[in-house]
Amino acid sequence: MPRGSSPKRERQYEHIKESAQERGESTERAKEIAARTVNKERARSGESKTASRTSTQDMSSGRRGGLRSGKGSQGPTYDQLYEEAKRRNIHGRSDMNKTELQRALGRED
């Protein structure tokens, strides 16, 4: 956790980390999931100095988890797929819709 984190964020981090470990994630992966989730929540609530566009404009991690727990999950958002395509330097990504991005990234479900 970053220095100066509130006790609430410390508890949130521990809770998420423990939940991930109970689901069978490795300790390192559980720490990563917890840190990313808490950092996103901090960015959304204005507690961090910097924040990415997807952290502030995307749906909250709590909402995403709730949607993923139900049937018929939609998976990652268009913005998340676009950012991954950008990292992988996939040509034509700006003209693609969500389905086309999934296909280009090899995520056909």
C-alpha positions in Angstrom: 0.0 0.0 0.0 1.2 3.5 -0.7 2.5 5.6 2.2 -0.3 7.6 3.8 -3.1 5.2 2.9 -6.1 5.4 5.2 -6.9 2.6 7.6 -10.0 1.9 5.5 -7.9 1.3 2.3 -5.5 -0.9 4.3 -8.5 -3.0 5.5 -9.9 -3.1 1.9 -6.5 -4.2 0.6 -6.3 -7.1 3.1 -9.8 -8.2 2.5 -9.4 -8.3 -1.3 -6.0 -10.1 -1.0 -7.5 -12.7 1.3 -10.5 -13.2 -0.9 -8.2 -13.7 -3.9 -6.1 -16.3 -2.1 -9.2 -18.2 -1.0 -10.2 -18.4 -4.7 -6.8 -20.1 -5.4 -4.7 -17.2 -6.6 -1.0 -17.2 -5.7 0.1 -14.8 -3.0 1.8 -12.5 -5.5 -1.2 -12.4 -7.8 -3.5 -11.8 -4.8 -1.4 -8.8 -3.8 -1.5 -7.5 -7.4 -5.3 -7.8 -7.6 -5.7 -6.1 -4.2 -3.3 -3.2 -5.0 -4.9 -2.5 -8.4 -8.4 -2.6 -7.0 -7.6 -0.3 -4.1 -5.6 2.1 -6.3 -8.5 2.4 -8.7 -10.9 3.1 -5.8 -8.4 5.7 -4.5 -8.2 7.4 -7.9 -12.0 7.4 -8.3 -12.5 9.1 -5.0 -9.7 11.7 -5.5 -7.3 10.2 -2.9 -4.4 9.8 -5.4 -2.3 12.4 -7.1 -2.5 10.9 -10.5 -5.2 8.8 -12.2 -5.6 7.2 -15.6 -8.7 7.9 -17.7 -9.9 4.3 -17.3 -9.6 4.5 -13.5 -11.8 7.6 -13.3 -14.3 7.1 -16.1 -14.7 3.3 -16.2 -17.3 1.7 -13.9 -16.2 1.0 -10.3 -14.4 -2.2 -9.5 -17.3 -3.1 -7.1 -19.8 -2.7 -9.9 -17.7 -4.7 -12.3 -17.4 -7.5 -9.8 -21.1 -7.6 -9.3 -21.8 -7.8 -13.0 -19.2 -10.5 -13.5 -20.7 -12.6 -10.7 -24.0 -13.0 -12.6 -24.8 -15.1 -15.7 -23.9 -13.8 -19.1 -20.8 -11.7 -18.1 -19.8 -9.2 -20.7 -16.1 -9.4 -19.8 -13.7 -6.5 -20.2 -15.0 -3.1 -21.4 -14.3 -1.6 -24.8 -11.8 0.8 -23.1 -10.0 -2.0 -21.5 -9.8 -3.9 -24.7 -8.6 -0.8 -26.6 -5.9 -0.1 -24.0 -4.6 -3.7 -24.4 -4.7 -3.4 -28.2 -2.7 -0.2 -27.8 -0.1 -1.9 -25.6 0.2 -4.7 -28.2 0.4 -2.2 -31.0 -2.5 -3.7 -33.0 -3.1 -1.8 -36.2 -6.6 -0.5 -37.0 -7.8 -0.6 -33.4 -9.3 2.8 -33.5 -11.8 1.7 -36.2 -12.7 -1.5 -34.3 -15.8 -2.2 -32.2 -15.7 -4.3 -29.0 -16.3 -7.6 -30.8 -13.5 -6.8 -33.4 -11.1 -5.8 -30.6 -11.8 -9.1 -28.8 -11.2 -11.0 -32.0 -7.9 -9.1 -32.7 -6.7 -9.8 -29.2 -7.6 -13.5 -29.5 -10.4 -13.4 -26.9 -13.2 -15.0 -28.7 -15.6 -16.4 -26.1 
